[in-house]
Amino acid sequence: MSEIATPAAMVHSGRLCLLIVDDERDFASGLARLISSRFRDIDVVPVFSAKEALEVLAERSVHLMMTDLRMPEMGGMQLLRQALEVQPGLSMVVLTAHGTIETAVEALQSGAYDFLTKPIEPDQLFSAVAKGLERSRLLEENNRLRQIISAGGEPGELVGEGRAMQQLKRTIAAVAQSDYTVLVRGESGTGKELVARLVHRLGNRAGRPFMAVNCPAIPENLLESELFGHVKGAFTGADRDHKGLFAVADKGTLHLDEIGDISAPIQTKLLRCLQDGEIRPVGASRSETVDVRVVASTNQDLEARIADKSFREDLYYRLNVLTVTLPPLRERVEDIPLLVHYLLRKACTEMGLEEKEISPDVVEWMTRRTWPGNVRELQNFVRRLTVFCAGRLVDMDIIRMVEQGSGGAMPPVVAGGLSPGGFRSGEGFVPYKDAKAKVVDDFTTAYLRDLLTSAGGNVSEAARMSGLSRVALQKILTRLDINVARYR
């Protein structure tokens, strides 16, 4: 059970500390006993002047200070300002028998966290103490995370301290030591390309080329040439020899992203390459030997694709010599605070801005929120916060602004000759069929832009999220002239 501590006795304590400052000794001591009866694992220290309070603040960390306003020699307002100079992150609650709206506003503007009037109801007091201590804990956690991010690591490091991320880092370190083919599995937005780059960087091919290709992003008739190369005259437009990615990545690593989307002919040719270590450029009469480590990745259920005969079983086993499975963000929620700080700092650097801070309640809100798009969705959200935050602090007002901007009503249709408030063109009223088509196209464009942003420009993932087939989605994107590359 906790006891009321004296300033001298609590200096060396490692526990949370609550400092009560009031020149009425009986009130301060009684308040300390009352708080100690409820919060048994903290030091509650009563002092009877602002001078004594500043001495305590200079000797050890105080997590919450509750102070009277009217005291001799130095009042509570002046103490608030000086206390923040000693401990800038200190949470403070003002206690006074002379409470007015003007006094409360002044106290809050001076740095107080809360304002209570005497006499104090126990439940109200306990609630203020609990909230103040929680705020202090969150501020300390924020500072710790900022220090971790400031200490930093090499660019492209996996960010996270939780058990799932520690296991993932150990797996990557082990996998990197061999030259076997690796299959990286995980939902969209979990960082599969980052893992592929880490496998390369930590292995014995680190000084050699690393090449990456998003397989479904290249039309099927060009993917073979992109991977294996072609010779002059192999097809219309092939006016010179072209080295494929396997040849360019010789002695290095090739990352085949979204491997589950490649066609059957490409699967067959890739299987031969993995079996024999040879490639044959399109139109060539001879094969070439290459030494390439392949790291493939997918968010698809390859076993199901094998069952429906759309993916070769023998290729699957050639690719799946070693497996790295990435945990979704919902399975490592404890890493979200660290990720938020890291991504905020990264966004500020990308935009050439001075580093911003993020309030503890925003971090807590983002930790409770679900992120079906995983780290990519979280990163996009943090980028929006950075854009909308004009000052130094990202607070809940910025969250509300971003949320309203994402889910608000669509803007009036202006393009295509429609007026902002109606359906008139310069030549009269727009026919119903044309007006309806324009509204539908505008809705579809806005929907697809948001969809591609969430999917990070991955068409296969966007198709899955929207419930459309990949072919149907591609046709709509082509019709509306939407450039997918802008969203990657």
Stockholm file with secondary structure:
# STOCKHOLM 1.0

chainA/1-488         MSEIATPAAMVHSGRLCLLIVDDERDFASGLARLISSRFRDIDVVPVFSAKEALEVLAERSVHLMMTDLRMPEMGGMQLLRQALEVQPGLSMVVLTAHGTIETAVEALQSGAYDFLTKPIEPDQLFSAVAKGLERSRLLEENNRLRQIISAGGEPGELVGEGRAMQQLKRTIAAVAQSDYTVLVRGESGTGKELVARLVHRLGNRAGRPFMAVNCPAIPENLLESELFGHVKGAFTGADRDHKGLFAVADKGTLHLDEIGDISAPIQTKLLRCLQDGEIRPVGASRSETVDVRVVASTNQDLEARIADKSFREDLYYRLNVLTVTLPPLRERVEDIPLLVHYLLRKACTEMGLEEKEISPDVVEWMTRRTWPGNVRELQNFVRRLTVFCAGRLVDMDIIRMVEQGSGGAMPPVVAGGLSPGGFRSGEGFVPYKDAKAKVVDDFTTAYLRDLLTSAGGNVSEAARMSGLSRVALQKILTRLDINVARYR
#=GR chainA/1-488 SS CCCBCCHHHHTTCCSEEEEEECSCHHHHHHHHHHHHHHCTTEEEEEESSHHHHHHHHHHSCCSEEEEESCCSSSCHHHHHHHHHHHCTTCEEEEEESSCCHHHHHHHHHTTCSEEEESSCCHHHHHHHHHHHHHHHHHHHHHHHHHHHHHHCCSTTCCCCCSHHHHHHHHHHHHHHTSCSCEEEECCTTSCHHHHHHHHHHHSTTTTSCEEEEEGGGSCHHHHHHHHHCBCTTSSTTCCSCBCCHHHHTTTSEEEEETGGGCCHHHHHHHHHHHHHSEECCBTCSSCEECCCEEEEEESSCHHHHHHTTSSCHHHHHHHTTEEEECCCGGGCGGGHHHHHHHHHHHHHHHHTCCCCEECHHHHHHHHHSCCTTHHHHHHHHHHHHHHHCCSSEECHHHHHHHHHHHHSCCCCCCGGGCCTTSSEETTEECCHHHHHHHHHHHHHHHHHHHHHHHHTTCHHHHHHHHTCCHHHHHHHHHHTTCCGGGGC
#=GC SS_cons         CCCBCCHHHHTTCCSEEEEEECSCHHHHHHHHHHHHHHCTTEEEEEESSHHHHHHHHHHSCCSEEEEESCCSSSCHHHHHHHHHHHCTTCEEEEEESSCCHHHHHHHHHTTCSEEEESSCCHHHHHHHHHHHHHHHHHHHHHHHHHHHHHHCCSTTCCCCCSHHHHHHHHHHHHHHTSCSCEEEECCTTSCHHHHHHHHHHHSTTTTSCEEEEEGGGSCHHHHHHHHHCBCTTSSTTCCSCBCCHHHHTTTSEEEEETGGGCCHHHHHHHHHHHHHSEECCBTCSSCEECCCEEEEEESSCHHHHHHTTSSCHHHHHHHTTEEEECCCGGGCGGGHHHHHHHHHHHHHHHHTCCCCEECHHHHHHHHHSCCTTHHHHHHHHHHHHHHHCCSSEECHHHHHHHHHHHHSCCCCCCGGGCCTTSSEETTEECCHHHHHHHHHHHHHHHHHHHHHHHHTTCHHHHHHHHTCCHHHHHHHHHHTTCCGGGGC
//
